[in-house]
């Protein structure tokens, strides 16, 4: 059995393990599967970006709310 140096190994993501060496179904081609994988990864990247923007918007809303609350406190004093 040939030896493989650890530096030759590539770290696989969870998705790479899921998608790697996929058993093709029916008359599915490797190209069709690769396109499906690429679209899935692209969609997941878009979802992460949406989540990041939502978190950013939530932080902006919190800051605005604190600022308005501060103004109401000053007006009440």
N, CA, C, O and CB atoms as a CASP TS submission, in Angstrom:
PFRMAT TS
TARGET T0000
AUTHOR 0000-0000-0000
METHOD Language model
MODEL 1
PARENT N/A
ATOM      1  N   UNK     1       0.846  -1.178   0.000  1.00  0.00           N
ATOM      2  CA  UNK     1       0.000   0.000   0.000  1.00  0.00           C
ATOM      3  C   UNK     1       0.888   1.237   0.000  1.00  0.00           C
ATOM      4  O   UNK     1       1.763   1.360   0.857  1.00  0.00           O
ATOM      5  CB  UNK     1      -0.961   0.000   1.220  1.00  0.00           C
ATOM      6  N   UNK     2       0.683   2.164  -0.949  1.00  0.00           N
ATOM      7  CA  UNK     2       1.524   3.370  -0.994  1.00  0.00           C
ATOM      8  C   UNK     2       1.223   4.303   0.173  1.00  0.00           C
ATOM      9  O   UNK     2       0.093   4.373   0.656  1.00  0.00           O
ATOM     10  CB  UNK     2       1.321   4.115  -2.319  1.00  0.00           C
ATOM     11  N   UNK     3       2.236   5.005   0.608  1.00  0.00           N
ATOM     12  CA  UNK     3       2.066   5.971   1.701  1.00  0.00           C
ATOM     13  C   UNK     3       1.715   7.337   1.120  1.00  0.00           C
ATOM     14  O   UNK     3       2.184   7.721   0.049  1.00  0.00           O
ATOM     15  CB  UNK     3       3.356   6.063   2.573  1.00  0.00           C
ATOM     16  N   UNK     4       0.882   8.050   1.855  1.00  0.00           N
ATOM     17  CA  UNK     4       0.494   9.395   1.456  1.00  0.00           C
ATOM     18  C   UNK     4       0.882  10.336   2.583  1.00  0.00           C
ATOM     19  O   UNK     4       0.509  10.126   3.737  1.00  0.00           O
ATOM     20  CB  UNK     4      -1.038   9.487   1.137  1.00  0.00           C
ATOM     21  N   UNK     5       1.627  11.367   2.246  1.00  0.00           N
ATOM     22  CA  UNK     5       2.015  12.357   3.250  1.00  0.00           C
ATOM     23  C   UNK     5       0.796  13.204   3.595  1.00  0.00           C
ATOM     24  O   UNK     5      -0.039  13.482   2.735  1.00  0.00           O
ATOM     25  CB  UNK     5       3.191  13.252   2.741  1.00  0.00           C
ATOM     26  N   UNK     6       0.701  13.608   4.841  1.00  0.00           N
ATOM     27  CA  UNK     6      -0.442  14.418   5.260  1.00  0.00           C
ATOM     28  C   UNK     6      -0.491  15.739   4.502  1.00  0.00           C
ATOM     29  O   UNK     6      -1.572  16.302   4.328  1.00  0.00           O
ATOM     30  CB  UNK     6      -0.385  14.680   6.766  1.00  0.00           C
ATOM     31  N   UNK     7       0.646  16.244   4.049  1.00  0.00           N
ATOM     32  CA  UNK     7       0.651  17.497   3.296  1.00  0.00           C
ATOM     33  C   UNK     7      -0.010  17.333   1.921  1.00  0.00           C
ATOM     34  O   UNK     7      -0.381  18.324   1.292  1.00  0.00           O
ATOM     35  CB  UNK     7       2.087  18.004   3.130  1.00  0.00           C
ATOM     36  N   UNK     8      -0.155  16.099   1.459  1.00  0.00           N
ATOM     37  CA  UNK     8      -0.791  15.842   0.174  1.00  0.00           C
ATOM     38  C   UNK     8      -2.309  15.748   0.292  1.00  0.00           C
ATOM     39  O   UNK     8      -3.023  15.785  -0.710  1.00  0.00           O
ATOM     40  CB  UNK     8      -0.244  14.566  -0.427  1.00  0.00           C
ATOM     41  N   UNK     9      -2.786  15.629   1.509  1.00  0.00           N
ATOM     42  CA  UNK     9      -4.222  15.495   1.724  1.00  0.00           C
ATOM     43  C   UNK     9      -4.876  16.862   1.715  1.00  0.00           C
ATOM     44  O   UNK     9      -4.295  17.845   2.173  1.00  0.00           O
ATOM     45  CB  UNK     9      -4.514  14.770   3.045  1.00  0.00           C
ATOM     46  N   UNK    10      -6.071  16.914   1.197  1.00  0.00           N
ATOM     47  CA  UNK    10      -6.838  18.149   1.217  1.00  0.00           C
ATOM     48  C   UNK    10      -7.980  17.983   2.207  1.00  0.00           C
ATOM     49  O   UNK    10      -8.643  16.947   2.249  1.00  0.00           O
ATOM     50  CB  UNK    10      -7.370  18.511  -0.203  1.00  0.00           C
ATOM     51  N   UNK    11      -8.194  19.020   2.997  1.00  0.00           N
ATOM     52  CA  UNK    11      -9.285  18.979   3.958  1.00  0.00           C
ATOM     53  C   UNK    11     -10.610  19.034   3.197  1.00  0.00           C
ATOM     54  O   UNK    11     -10.796  19.860   2.304  1.00  0.00           O
ATOM     55  CB  UNK    11      -9.176  20.151   4.980  1.00  0.00           C
ATOM     56  N   UNK    12     -11.509  18.154   3.562  1.00  0.00           N
ATOM     57  CA  UNK    12     -12.811  18.116   2.897  1.00  0.00           C
ATOM     58  C   UNK    12     -13.854  18.762   3.798  1.00  0.00           C
ATOM     59  O   UNK    12     -13.906  18.505   5.001  1.00  0.00           O
ATOM     60  CB  UNK    12     -13.218  16.658   2.546  1.00  0.00           C
ATOM     61  N   UNK    13     -14.664  19.587   3.205  1.00  0.00           N
ATOM     62  CA  UNK    13     -15.757  20.167   3.964  1.00  0.00           C
ATOM     63  C   UNK    13     -16.842  19.113   4.115  1.00  0.00           C
ATOM     64  O   UNK    13     -16.798  18.068   3.465  1.00  0.00           O
ATOM     65  CB  UNK    13     -16.308  21.450   3.277  1.00  0.00           C
ATOM     66  N   UNK    14     -17.809  19.389   4.969  1.00  0.00           N
ATOM     67  CA  UNK    14     -18.926  18.459   5.127  1.00  0.00           C
ATOM     68  C   UNK    14     -19.659  18.259   3.809  1.00  0.00           C
ATOM     69  O   UNK    14     -20.082  17.151   3.481  1.00  0.00           O
ATOM     70  CB  UNK    14     -19.898  18.965   6.197  1.00  0.00           C
ATOM     71  N   UNK    15     -19.804  19.358   3.050  1.00  0.00           N
ATOM     72  CA  UNK    15     -20.488  19.237   1.761  1.00  0.00           C
ATOM     73  C   UNK    15     -19.659  18.447   0.761  1.00  0.00           C
ATOM     74  O   UNK    15     -20.213  17.681  -0.027  1.00  0.00           O
ATOM     75  CB  UNK    15     -20.801  20.617   1.197  1.00  0.00           C
ATOM     76  N   UNK    16     -18.341  18.621   0.780  1.00  0.00           N
ATOM     77  CA  UNK    16     -17.507  17.836  -0.129  1.00  0.00           C
ATOM     78  C   UNK    16     -17.648  16.347   0.164  1.00  0.00           C
ATOM     79  O   UNK    16     -17.686  15.530  -0.756  1.00  0.00           O
ATOM     80  CB  UNK    16     -16.034  18.264  -0.015  1.00  0.00           C
ATOM     81  N   UNK    17     -17.724  16.000   1.429  1.00  0.00           N
ATOM     82  CA  UNK    17     -17.923  14.589   1.776  1.00  0.00           C
ATOM     83  C   UNK    17     -19.284  14.105   1.307  1.00  0.00           C
ATOM     84  O   UNK    17     -19.429  12.972   0.848  1.00  0.00           O
ATOM     85  CB  UNK    17     -17.782  14.377   3.289  1.00  0.00           C
ATOM     86  N   UNK    18     -20.275  14.970   1.426  1.00  0.00           N
ATOM     87  CA  UNK    18     -21.632  14.607   1.001  1.00  0.00           C
ATOM     88  C   UNK    18     -21.702  14.459  -0.515  1.00  0.00           C
ATOM     89  O   UNK    18     -22.321  13.526  -1.027  1.00  0.00           O
ATOM     90  CB  UNK    18     -22.650  15.662   1.476  1.00  0.00           C
ATOM     91  N   UNK    19     -21.063  15.383  -1.229  1.00  0.00           N
ATOM     92  CA  UNK    19     -21.167  15.406  -2.681  1.00  0.00           C
ATOM     93  C   UNK    19     -20.092  14.579  -3.390  1.00  0.00           C
ATOM     94  O   UNK    19     -20.255  14.242  -4.562  1.00  0.00           O
ATOM     95  CB  UNK    19     -21.099  16.818  -3.158  1.00  0.00           C
ATOM     96  N   UNK    20     -19.017  14.254  -2.712  1.00  0.00           N
ATOM     97  CA  UNK    20     -17.916  13.572  -3.377  1.00  0.00           C
ATOM     98  C   UNK    20     -18.295  12.189  -3.887  1.00  0.00           C
ATOM     99  O   UNK    20     -19.095  11.489  -3.266  1.00  0.00           O
ATOM    100  CB  UNK    20     -16.753  13.458  -2.443  1.00  0.00           C
ATOM    101  N   UNK    21     -17.723  11.802  -5.011  1.00  0.00           N
ATOM    102  CA  UNK    21     -17.954  10.487  -5.621  1.00  0.00           C
ATOM    103  C   UNK    21     -19.400  10.041  -5.523  1.00  0.00           C
ATOM    104  O   UNK    21     -19.705   8.967  -5.005  1.00  0.00           O
ATOM    105  CB  UNK    21     -17.070   9.453  -4.972  1.00  0.00           C
ATOM    106  N   UNK    22     -20.260  10.863  -6.017  1.00  0.00           N
ATOM    107  CA  UNK    22     -21.704  10.605  -5.897  1.00  0.00           C
ATOM    108  C   UNK    22     -22.137   9.440  -6.769  1.00  0.00           C
ATOM    109  O   UNK    22     -21.692   9.305  -7.909  1.00  0.00           O
ATOM    110  CB  UNK    22     -22.503  11.854  -6.273  1.00  0.00           C
ATOM    111  N   UNK    23     -22.989   8.619  -6.236  1.00  0.00           N
ATOM    112  CA  UNK    23     -23.568   7.576  -7.082  1.00  0.00           C
ATOM    113  C   UNK    23     -24.592   8.233  -8.009  1.00  0.00           C
ATOM    114  O   UNK    23     -25.557   8.846  -7.553  1.00  0.00           O
ATOM    115  CB  UNK    23     -24.230   6.437  -6.219  1.00  0.00           C
ATOM    116  N   UNK    24     -24.371   8.096  -9.281  1.00  0.00           N
ATOM    117  CA  UNK    24     -25.287   8.695 -10.242  1.00  0.00           C
ATOM    118  C   UNK    24     -26.563   7.871 -10.289  1.00  0.00           C
ATOM    119  O   UNK    24     -26.534   6.646 -10.166  1.00  0.00           O
ATOM    120  CB  UNK    24     -24.638   8.792 -11.648  1.00  0.00           C
ATOM    121  N   UNK    25     -27.678   8.557 -10.470  1.00  0.00           N
ATOM    122  CA  UNK    25     -28.979   7.902 -10.453  1.00  0.00           C
ATOM    123  C   UNK    25     -29.499   7.791 -11.886  1.00  0.00           C
ATOM    124  O   UNK    25     -29.482   8.763 -12.641  1.00  0.00           O
ATOM    125  CB  UNK    25     -29.986   8.680  -9.555  1.00  0.00           C
ATOM    126  N   UNK    26     -29.953   6.613 -12.241  1.00  0.00           N
ATOM    127  CA  UNK    26     -30.532   6.422 -13.569  1.00  0.00           C
ATOM    128  C   UNK    26     -29.545   6.782 -14.661  1.00  0.00           C
ATOM    129  O   UNK    26     -28.416   6.291 -14.670  1.00  0.00           O
ATOM    130  CB  UNK    26     -31.794   7.252 -13.722  1.00  0.00           C
ATOM    131  N   UNK    27     -29.960   7.625 -15.569  1.00  0.00           N
ATOM    132  CA  UNK    27     -29.079   8.028 -16.677  1.00  0.00           C
ATOM    133  C   UNK    27     -28.429   9.381 -16.419  1.00  0.00           C
ATOM    134  O   UNK    27     -28.003  10.058 -17.354  1.00  0.00           O
ATOM    135  CB  UNK    27     -29.865   8.078 -17.988  1.00  0.00           C
ATOM    136  N   UNK    28     -28.353   9.770 -15.162  1.00  0.00           N
ATOM    137  CA  UNK    28     -27.733  11.041 -14.790  1.00  0.00           C
ATOM    138  C   UNK    28     -26.255  11.026 -15.181  1.00  0.00           C
ATOM    139  O   UNK    28     -25.557  10.032 -14.978  1.00  0.00           O
ATOM    140  CB  UNK    28     -27.892  11.308 -13.267  1.00  0.00           C
ATOM    141  N   UNK    29     -25.797  12.126 -15.738  1.00  0.00           N
ATOM    142  CA  UNK    29     -24.379  12.226 -16.100  1.00  0.00           C
ATOM    143  C   UNK    29     -23.609  12.939 -14.999  1.00  0.00           C
ATOM    144  O   UNK    29     -24.188  13.618 -14.151  1.00  0.00           O
ATOM    145  CB  UNK    29     -24.206  12.970 -17.445  1.00  0.00           C
ATOM    146  N   UNK    30     -22.300  12.772 -15.030  1.00  0.00           N
ATOM    147  CA  UNK    30     -21.453  13.460 -14.054  1.00  0.00           C
ATOM    148  C   UNK    30     -21.598  14.976 -14.204  1.00  0.00           C
ATOM    149  O   UNK    30     -21.567  15.699 -13.208  1.00  0.00           O
ATOM    150  CB  UNK    30     -19.971  13.039 -14.226  1.00  0.00           C
ATOM    151  N   UNK    31     -21.752  15.455 -15.412  1.00  0.00           N
ATOM    152  CA  UNK    31     -21.913  16.892 -15.658  1.00  0.00           C
ATOM    153  C   UNK    31     -23.191  17.415 -15.009  1.00  0.00           C
ATOM    154  O   UNK    31     -23.198  18.506 -14.439  1.00  0.00           O
ATOM    155  CB  UNK    31     -21.933  17.182 -17.169  1.00  0.00           C
ATOM    156  N   UNK    32     -24.272  16.639 -15.096  1.00  0.00           N
ATOM    157  CA  UNK    32     -25.532  17.052 -14.469  1.00  0.00           C
ATOM    158  C   UNK    32     -25.379  17.103 -12.954  1.00  0.00           C
ATOM    159  O   UNK    32     -25.860  18.022 -12.291  1.00  0.00           O
ATOM    160  CB  UNK    32     -26.676  16.092 -14.859  1.00  0.00           C
ATOM    161  N   UNK    33     -24.698  16.089 -12.425  1.00  0.00           N
ATOM    162  CA  UNK    33     -24.480  16.067 -10.984  1.00  0.00           C
ATOM    163  C   UNK    33     -23.602  17.230 -10.548  1.00  0.00           C
ATOM    164  O   UNK    33     -23.880  17.877  -9.538  1.00  0.00           O
ATOM    165  CB  UNK    33     -23.850  14.745 -10.560  1.00  0.00           C
ATOM    166  N   UNK    34     -22.537  17.497 -11.309  1.00  0.00           N
ATOM    167  CA  UNK    34     -21.646  18.612 -10.980  1.00  0.00           C
ATOM    168  C   UNK    34     -22.389  19.943 -11.024  1.00  0.00           C
ATOM    169  O   UNK    34     -22.148  20.816 -10.191  1.00  0.00           O
ATOM    170  CB  UNK    34     -20.453  18.646 -11.942  1.00  0.00           C
ATOM    171  N   UNK    35     -23.292  20.103 -11.994  1.00  0.00           N
ATOM    172  CA  UNK    35     -24.093  21.328 -12.088  1.00  0.00           C
ATOM    173  C   UNK    35     -25.012  21.454 -10.875  1.00  0.00           C
ATOM    174  O   UNK    35     -25.181  22.545 -10.331  1.00  0.00           O
ATOM    175  CB  UNK    35     -24.922  21.340 -13.394  1.00  0.00           C
ATOM    176  N   UNK    36     -25.602  20.340 -10.456  1.00  0.00           N
ATOM    177  CA  UNK    36     -26.458  20.331  -9.266  1.00  0.00           C
ATOM    178  C   UNK    36     -25.653  20.734  -8.036  1.00  0.00           C
ATOM    179  O   UNK    36     -26.112  21.538  -7.225  1.00  0.00           O
ATOM    180  CB  UNK    36     -27.094  18.937  -9.059  1.00  0.00           C
ATOM    181  N   UNK    37     -24.456  20.177  -7.899  1.00  0.00           N
ATOM    182  CA  UNK    37     -23.593  20.483  -6.760  1.00  0.00           C
ATOM    183  C   UNK    37     -23.219  21.965  -6.763  1.00  0.00           C
ATOM    184  O   UNK    37     -23.281  22.629  -5.728  1.00  0.00           O
ATOM    185  CB  UNK    37     -22.321  19.604  -6.790  1.00  0.00           C
ATOM    186  N   UNK    38     -22.834  22.475  -7.921  1.00  0.00           N
ATOM    187  CA  UNK    38     -22.450  23.882  -8.028  1.00  0.00           C
ATOM    188  C   UNK    38     -23.616  24.796  -7.671  1.00  0.00           C
ATOM    189  O   UNK    38     -23.432  25.788  -6.967  1.00  0.00           O
ATOM    190  CB  UNK    38     -21.950  24.195  -9.443  1.00  0.00           C
ATOM    191  N   UNK    39     -24.807  24.472  -8.148  1.00  0.00           N
ATOM    192  CA  UNK    39     -25.991  25.287  -7.845  1.00  0.00           C
ATOM    193  C   UNK    39     -26.307  25.237  -6.348  1.00  0.00           C
ATOM    194  O   UNK    39     -26.669  26.251  -5.750  1.00  0.00           O
ATOM    195  CB  UNK    39     -27.213  24.799  -8.666  1.00  0.00           C
ATOM    196  N   UNK    40     -26.168  24.066  -5.755  1.00  0.00           N
ATOM    197  CA  UNK    40     -26.424  23.930  -4.313  1.00  0.00           C
ATOM    198  C   UNK    40     -25.446  24.776  -3.510  1.00  0.00           C
ATOM    199  O   UNK    40     -25.851  25.483  -2.587  1.00  0.00           O
ATOM    200  CB  UNK    40     -26.325  22.455  -3.880  1.00  0.00           C
ATOM    201  N   UNK    41     -24.160  24.710  -3.854  1.00  0.00           N
ATOM    202  CA  UNK    41     -23.158  25.499  -3.137  1.00  0.00           C
ATOM    203  C   UNK    41     -23.388  26.989  -3.332  1.00  0.00           C
ATOM    204  O   UNK    41     -23.220  27.772  -2.398  1.00  0.00           O
ATOM    205  CB  UNK    41     -21.751  25.123  -3.601  1.00  0.00           C
ATOM    206  N   UNK    42     -23.769  27.381  -4.532  1.00  0.00           N
ATOM    207  CA  UNK    42     -24.069  28.783  -4.814  1.00  0.00           C
ATOM    208  C   UNK    42     -25.264  29.262  -3.990  1.00  0.00           C
ATOM    209  O   UNK    42     -25.254  30.367  -3.447  1.00  0.00           O
ATOM    210  CB  UNK    42     -24.346  28.979  -6.313  1.00  0.00           C
ATOM    211  N   UNK    43     -26.276  28.429  -3.907  1.00  0.00           N
ATOM    212  CA  UNK    43     -27.472  28.774  -3.123  1.00  0.00           C
ATOM    213  C   UNK    43     -27.125  28.908  -1.648  1.00  0.00           C
ATOM    214  O   UNK    43     -27.594  29.831  -0.982  1.00  0.00           O
ATOM    215  CB  UNK    43     -28.576  27.711  -3.313  1.00  0.00           C
ATOM    216  N   UNK    44     -26.311  27.998  -1.133  1.00  0.00           N
ATOM    217  CA  UNK    44     -25.911  28.076   0.274  1.00  0.00           C
ATOM    218  C   UNK    44     -25.106  29.345   0.546  1.00  0.00           C
ATOM    219  O   UNK    44     -25.263  29.962   1.599  1.00  0.00           O
ATOM    220  CB  UNK    44     -25.092  26.837   0.668  1.00  0.00           C
ATOM    221  N   UNK    45     -24.255  29.734  -0.384  1.00  0.00           N
ATOM    222  CA  UNK    45     -23.487  30.973  -0.223  1.00  0.00           C
ATOM    223  C   UNK    45     -24.427  32.178  -0.189  1.00  0.00           C
ATOM    224  O   UNK    45     -24.229  33.105   0.597  1.00  0.00           O
ATOM    225  CB  UNK    45     -22.453  31.130  -1.368  1.00  0.00           C
ATOM    226  N   UNK    46     -25.446  32.159  -1.042  1.00  0.00           N
ATOM    227  CA  UNK    46     -26.423  33.257  -1.061  1.00  0.00           C
ATOM    228  C   UNK    46     -27.187  33.314   0.260  1.00  0.00           C
ATOM    229  O   UNK    46     -27.444  34.398   0.785  1.00  0.00           O
ATOM    230  CB  UNK    46     -27.409  33.090  -2.243  1.00  0.00           C
ATOM    231  N   UNK    47     -27.546  32.165   0.787  1.00  0.00           N
ATOM    232  CA  UNK    47     -28.264  32.109   2.069  1.00  0.00           C
ATOM    233  C   UNK    47     -27.392  32.693   3.185  1.00  0.00           C
ATOM    234  O   UNK    47     -27.880  33.455   4.020  1.00  0.00           O
ATOM    235  CB  UNK    47     -28.672  30.643   2.410  1.00  0.00           C
ATOM    236  N   UNK    48     -26.106  32.337   3.199  1.00  0.00           N
ATOM    237  CA  UNK    48     -25.205  32.885   4.220  1.00  0.00           C
ATOM    238  C   UNK    48     -25.115  34.402   4.122  1.00  0.00           C
ATOM    239  O   UNK    48     -25.090  35.093   5.141  1.00  0.00           O
ATOM    240  CB  UNK    48     -23.808  32.272   4.085  1.00  0.00           C
ATOM    241  N   UNK    49     -25.066  34.917   2.903  1.00  0.00           N
ATOM    242  CA  UNK    49     -24.995  36.362   2.705  1.00  0.00           C
ATOM    243  C   UNK    49     -26.271  37.036   3.201  1.00  0.00           C
ATOM    244  O   UNK    49     -26.211  38.098   3.821  1.00  0.00           O
ATOM    245  CB  UNK    49     -24.759  36.693   1.223  1.00  0.00           C
ATOM    246  N   UNK    50     -27.410  36.433   2.934  1.00  0.00           N
ATOM    247  CA  UNK    50     -28.692  36.977   3.419  1.00  0.00           C
ATOM    248  C   UNK    50     -28.707  36.983   4.944  1.00  0.00           C
ATOM    249  O   UNK    50     -29.124  37.963   5.560  1.00  0.00           O
ATOM    250  CB  UNK    50     -29.893  36.148   2.870  1.00  0.00           C
ATOM    251  N   UNK    51     -28.255  35.893   5.548  1.00  0.00           N
ATOM    252  CA  UNK    51     -28.210  35.832   7.014  1.00  0.00           C
ATOM    253  C   UNK    51     -27.289  36.913   7.577  1.00  0.00           C
ATOM    254  O   UNK    51     -27.611  37.546   8.583  1.00  0.00           O
ATOM    255  CB  UNK    51     -27.738  34.440   7.482  1.00  0.00           C
ATOM    256  N   UNK    52     -26.138  37.124   6.923  1.00  0.00           N
ATOM    257  CA  UNK    52     -25.199  38.153   7.387  1.00  0.00           C
ATOM    258  C   UNK    52     -25.838  39.533   7.312  1.00  0.00           C
ATOM    259  O   UNK    52     -25.711  40.337   8.235  1.00  0.00           O
ATOM    260  CB  UNK    52     -23.902  38.124   6.553  1.00  0.00           C
ATOM    261  N   UNK    53     -26.524  39.801   6.205  1.00  0.00           N
ATOM    262  CA  UNK    53     -27.182  41.104   6.056  1.00  0.00           C
ATOM    263  C   UNK    53     -28.313  41.271   7.064  1.00  0.00           C
ATOM    264  O   UNK    53     -28.521  42.368   7.583  1.00  0.00           O
ATOM    265  CB  UNK    53     -27.724  41.269   4.632  1.00  0.00           C
ATOM    266  N   UNK    54     -29.039  40.204   7.343  1.00  0.00           N
ATOM    267  CA  UNK    54     -30.108  40.283   8.343  1.00  0.00           C
ATOM    268  C   UNK    54     -29.539  40.595   9.729  1.00  0.00           C
ATOM    269  O   UNK    54     -30.109  41.390  10.475  1.00  0.00           O
ATOM    270  CB  UNK    54     -30.905  38.964   8.382  1.00  0.00           C
ATOM    271  N   UNK    55     -28.419  39.968  10.063  1.00  0.00           N
ATOM    272  CA  UNK    55     -27.786  40.240  11.353  1.00  0.00           C
ATOM    273  C   UNK    55     -27.319  41.692  11.422  1.00  0.00           C
ATOM    274  O   UNK    55     -27.455  42.347  12.456  1.00  0.00           O
ATOM    275  CB  UNK    55     -26.598  39.285  11.586  1.00  0.00           C
ATOM    276  N   UNK    56     -26.777  42.183  10.331  1.00  0.00           N
ATOM    277  CA  UNK    56     -26.324  43.579  10.271  1.00  0.00           C
ATOM    278  C   UNK    56     -27.509  44.534  10.434  1.00  0.00           C
ATOM    279  O   UNK    56     -27.420  45.520  11.166  1.00  0.00           O
ATOM    280  CB  UNK    56     -25.590  43.857   8.934  1.00  0.00           C
ATOM    281  N   UNK    57     -28.598  44.243   9.759  1.00  0.00           N
ATOM    282  CA  UNK    57     -29.792  45.087   9.865  1.00  0.00           C
ATOM    283  C   UNK    57     -30.358  45.047  11.289  1.00  0.00           C
ATOM    284  O   UNK    57     -30.820  46.066  11.802  1.00  0.00           O
ATOM    285  CB  UNK    57     -30.867  44.634   8.850  1.00  0.00           C
ATOM    286  N   UNK    58     -30.323  43.889  11.915  1.00  0.00           N
ATOM    287  CA  UNK    58     -30.821  43.772  13.285  1.00  0.00           C
ATOM    288  C   UNK    58     -29.972  44.630  14.234  1.00  0.00           C
ATOM    289  O   UNK    58     -30.507  45.272  15.138  1.00  0.00           O
ATOM    290  CB  UNK    58     -30.813  42.287  13.741  1.00  0.00           C
ATOM    291  N   UNK    59     -28.667  44.639  14.028  1.00  0.00           N
ATOM    292  CA  UNK    59     -27.795  45.469  14.858  1.00  0.00           C
ATOM    293  C   UNK    59     -28.083  46.951  14.640  1.00  0.00           C
ATOM    294  O   UNK    59     -28.101  47.723  15.598  1.00  0.00           O
ATOM    295  CB  UNK    59     -26.320  45.169  14.555  1.00  0.00           C
ATOM    296  N   UNK    60     -28.308  47.352  13.399  1.00  0.00           N
ATOM    297  CA  UNK    60     -28.641  48.747  13.112  1.00  0.00           C
ATOM    298  C   UNK    60     -29.959  49.128  13.782  1.00  0.00           C
ATOM    299  O   UNK    60     -30.085  50.230  14.317  1.00  0.00           O
ATOM    300  CB  UNK    60     -28.727  48.983  11.591  1.00  0.00           C
ATOM    301  N   UNK    61     -30.923  48.242  13.756  1.00  0.00           N
ATOM    302  CA  UNK    61     -32.214  48.493  14.396  1.00  0.00           C
ATOM    303  C   UNK    61     -32.054  48.635  15.905  1.00  0.00           C
ATOM    304  O   UNK    61     -32.689  49.495  16.516  1.00  0.00           O
ATOM    305  CB  UNK    61     -33.200  47.364  14.074  1.00  0.00           C
ATOM    306  N   UNK    62     -31.216  47.803  16.507  1.00  0.00           N
ATOM    307  CA  UNK    62     -30.969  47.907  17.950  1.00  0.00           C
ATOM    308  C   UNK    62     -30.350  49.260  18.295  1.00  0.00           C
ATOM    309  O   UNK    62     -30.754  49.913  19.258  1.00  0.00           O
ATOM    310  CB  UNK    62     -30.046  46.763  18.426  1.00  0.00           C
ATOM    311  N   UNK    63     -29.351  49.676  17.485  1.00  0.00           N
ATOM    312  CA  UNK    63     -28.702  50.976  17.745  1.00  0.00           C
ATOM    313  C   UNK    63     -29.703  52.123  17.605  1.00  0.00           C
ATOM    314  O   UNK    63     -29.707  53.044  18.421  1.00  0.00           O
ATOM    315  CB  UNK    63     -27.514  51.194  16.776  1.00  0.00           C
ATOM    316  N   UNK    64     -30.545  52.070  16.581  1.00  0.00           N
ATOM    317  CA  UNK    64     -31.547  53.117  16.378  1.00  0.00           C
ATOM    318  C   UNK    64     -32.545  53.140  17.527  1.00  0.00           C
ATOM    319  O   UNK    64     -32.946  54.210  17.984  1.00  0.00           O
ATOM    320  CB  UNK    64     -32.279  52.910  15.044  1.00  0.00           C
ATOM    321  N   UNK    65     -32.944  51.968  17.991  1.00  0.00           N
ATOM    322  CA  UNK    65     -33.893  51.883  19.098  1.00  0.00           C
ATOM    323  C   UNK    65     -33.297  52.491  20.362  1.00  0.00           C
ATOM    324  O   UNK    65     -33.974  53.230  21.076  1.00  0.00           O
ATOM    325  CB  UNK    65     -34.300  50.423  19.351  1.00  0.00           C
ATOM    326  N   UNK    66     -32.023  52.181  20.641  1.00  0.00           N
ATOM    327  CA  UNK    66     -31.364  52.756  21.824  1.00  0.00           C
ATOM    328  C   UNK    66     -31.267  54.272  21.716  1.00  0.00           C
ATOM    329  O   UNK    66     -31.450  54.983  22.704  1.00  0.00           O
ATOM    330  CB  UNK    66     -29.960  52.154  22.005  1.00  0.00           C
ATOM    331  N   UNK    67     -30.981  54.764  20.523  1.00  0.00           N
ATOM    332  CA  UNK    67     -30.869  56.201  20.321  1.00  0.00           C
ATOM    333  C   UNK    67     -32.226  56.875  20.554  1.00  0.00           C
ATOM    334  O   UNK    67     -32.292  57.911  21.216  1.00  0.00           O
ATOM    335  CB  UNK    67     -30.347  56.507  18.900  1.00  0.00           C
ATOM    336  N   UNK    68     -33.293  56.306  20.025  1.00  0.00           N
ATOM    337  CA  UNK    68     -34.637  56.877  20.208  1.00  0.00           C
ATOM    338  C   UNK    68     -35.045  56.825  21.675  1.00  0.00           C
ATOM    339  O   UNK    68     -35.619  57.778  22.203  1.00  0.00           O
ATOM    340  CB  UNK    68     -35.673  56.125  19.343  1.00  0.00           C
ATOM    341  N   UNK    69     -34.745  55.708  22.326  1.00  0.00           N
ATOM    342  CA  UNK    69     -35.065  55.602  23.760  1.00  0.00           C
ATOM    343  C   UNK    69     -34.338  56.675  24.552  1.00  0.00           C
ATOM    344  O   UNK    69     -34.904  57.262  25.474  1.00  0.00           O
ATOM    345  CB  UNK    69     -34.693  54.206  24.302  1.00  0.00           C
ATOM    346  N   UNK    70     -33.067  56.936  24.189  1.00  0.00           N
ATOM    347  CA  UNK    70     -32.300  57.972  24.860  1.00  0.00           C
ATOM    348  C   UNK    70     -32.906  59.351  24.656  1.00  0.00           C
ATOM    349  O   UNK    70     -32.931  60.167  25.577  1.00  0.00           O
ATOM    350  CB  UNK    70     -30.873  57.961  24.369  1.00  0.00           C
ATOM    351  N   UNK    71     -33.394  59.610  23.454  1.00  0.00           N
ATOM    352  CA  UNK    71     -34.023  60.887  23.184  1.00  0.00           C
ATOM    353  C   UNK    71     -35.315  61.044  23.967  1.00  0.00           C
ATOM    354  O   UNK    71     -35.611  62.137  24.452  1.00  0.00           O
ATOM    355  CB  UNK    71     -34.289  61.038  21.703  1.00  0.00           C
ATOM    356  N   UNK    72     -36.088  59.979  24.099  1.00  0.00           N
ATOM    357  CA  UNK    72     -37.319  60.035  24.895  1.00  0.00           C
ATOM    358  C   UNK    72     -37.002  60.283  26.365  1.00  0.00           C
ATOM    359  O   UNK    72     -37.730  61.008  27.042  1.00  0.00           O
ATOM    360  CB  UNK    72     -38.122  58.732  24.740  1.00  0.00           C
ATOM    361  N   UNK    73     -35.916  59.683  26.865  1.00  0.00           N
ATOM    362  CA  UNK    73     -35.540  59.901  28.253  1.00  0.00           C
ATOM    363  C   UNK    73     -35.174  61.370  28.485  1.00  0.00           C
ATOM    364  O   UNK    73     -35.567  61.977  29.481  1.00  0.00           O
ATOM    365  CB  UNK    73     -34.365  58.986  28.640  1.00  0.00           C
ATOM    366  N   UNK    74     -34.419  61.918  27.544  1.00  0.00           N
ATOM    367  CA  UNK    74     -34.016  63.318  27.673  1.00  0.00           C
ATOM    368  C   UNK    74     -35.242  64.232  27.616  1.00  0.00           C
ATOM    369  O   UNK    74     -35.319  65.208  28.361  1.00  0.00           O
ATOM    370  CB  UNK    74     -33.008  63.697  26.563  1.00  0.00           C
ATOM    371  N   UNK    75     -36.177  63.933  26.760  1.00  0.00           N
ATOM    372  CA  UNK    75     -37.380  64.765  26.632  1.00  0.00           C
ATOM    373  C   UNK    75     -38.245  64.677  27.886  1.00  0.00           C
ATOM    374  O   UNK    75     -38.925  65.639  28.244  1.00  0.00           O
ATOM    375  CB  UNK    75     -38.197  64.341  25.399  1.00  0.00           C
ATOM    376  N   UNK    76     -38.219  63.529  28.549  1.00  0.00           N
ATOM    377  CA  UNK    76     -39.043  63.340  29.738  1.00  0.00           C
ATOM    378  C   UNK    76     -38.424  64.023  30.965  1.00  0.00           C
ATOM    379  O   UNK    76     -39.126  64.288  31.941  1.00  0.00           O
ATOM    380  CB  UNK    76     -39.237  61.844  30.010  1.00  0.00           C
ATOM    381  N   UNK    77     -37.170  64.298  30.924  1.00  0.00           N
ATOM    382  CA  UNK    77     -36.505  64.902  32.106  1.00  0.00           C
ATOM    383  C   UNK    77     -36.719  66.366  32.203  1.00  0.00           C
ATOM    384  O   UNK    77     -36.225  67.002  33.134  1.00  0.00           O
ATOM    385  CB  UNK    77     -35.038  64.638  32.083  1.00  0.00           C
TER
END
